[in-house]
Amino acid sequence: MIRIDNLVKNFGAKRAVDGISFAVERGEVVGFLGPNGSGKSTTMRMITGFYPPTSGRVLVGGHDVAEAPLATRRLIGYLPESAAAYPDMTVEGFLQFAAAMRGLEGEARKKAIARVVERCFLGSVLRQSIDTLSKGYKHRTCLAQALIHDPEVLILDEPTDGLDPNQKHEVRNLIREIGRSKAVIFSTHILEEVDAACTRAIIIDRGRIVAQGTPQELRAMSATAGAVTLQAHGATAERLSALGRVESLDGAFRIYPRDASQAAALAAAVIDLVGREGWKVQGMYSERGELDEVFRRITLPDTVQK
C-alpha cells in the first residue's frame, strides 16, 4: 500500500531525509521512530503529498504521489502533528465539513459520521464547540476526520502526543484494530508505542534508516537480550562465570550468554547449575532486551554513547 524508493528531501543546504526506502503492506502497523528532528514528520508529509520530494518516489496504492496526487489522497487518512480544527465549530459541524470535503453526501455522510463518532468515543461532545473540548477530545475529533472516508492508508504523526495514559490506551487499541485491515504508519519518539501497537518498527536518525524489524527483532539487538538475572542465596559470581559473563547487581547476578546462539539454552543451564549447587532461588527471569538501550545506541553519536 505504501512504497518509498530512495526518498530525499532538502531544505536549502540541510538534508532532512537522506535516501530512505521502505514499504508498508495492508494489515501492518508500522511505527516510525526517531529522535526529534530525525526526519519523521518530513517523511510523513512527503507520503501525504504535503511536501514534494527533492528526489525519489512515493507510491500509495500503486499511484505515484507526485503524478496522481488526488488519487493518492483519496486513499489516505492523515492526522498531522498538533492537528488543527476550527475552534468555533461544534464537533458534529466539523465532521460534517470533513465529510463534505471528502465528497460524502446524504446517507453515506450520515453513516460515515456515525461510524467515526462511535469509533472515537465522541458521542458525549457532539454538540460542543471545539474550543471548549479537553485536549484529549480535540485529538479524538481530529483523528475522526482522518477516518471519516474509511481510508485504505492511515498516516498518523505523533498520535498519542499530549494524551493522558487512559487516552493513550484508547488510541493504541484503535490503531491496532484499524491495522488489521489497513496499512498504518505512525511516527513517535515514545518507545512503549512499539510494544503497544506496532507489528514492525523503523528507526530513523539524521534522515536515514538505521534499524528496522519487529519489536522482538529490535529487542534482540539489545546487549541484555537473552541474559538471565538470578537472585539466589548461596550463588556466587565465580560459579556462574562458567556459563557466561557475569555482572553483579544489587543483591543479584546477571549472566550474559557467550554468544547469541547460546541465549536460548542459557536459562536451562542456570536452572541446572542452581539445582546441582542447592542454591535457594529468590528470583530468576530471562531478559527480553531493552528497546530504549537499542534506540540510544543506534541514534546517539559515538561521543555521547554510554
Buried (B, 14 or more C-beta within 10 A) or exposed (E): BBBBBEBBBBEEEEBBBBBBEBEBEBEBBBBBBBBEEBBBBBBBBBBBBBBEBBEBBBBBBEBBBBEBBEBBBBBBBBBBBEBEBEEEBBBBBBBBBBBEEBEBEEEEBEEBBEBBBEBBBBEEBBEBBBEEBEEBBBBBBBBBBBBBBBBBBBBBBBBBBEBEEEBBEBBBEBBBEBBEEBBBBBBBBEBEBBBBBBBBBBBBBBBBBBBBBEBEEBBBBBEBBBBBBBBBEEBEEEBBEEBBEBBEEEEBBBBBBEEEEBBEEBBEBBBEBBEEEEBEBEEBEBBBBBBEBBBBBBBEEEEEEE
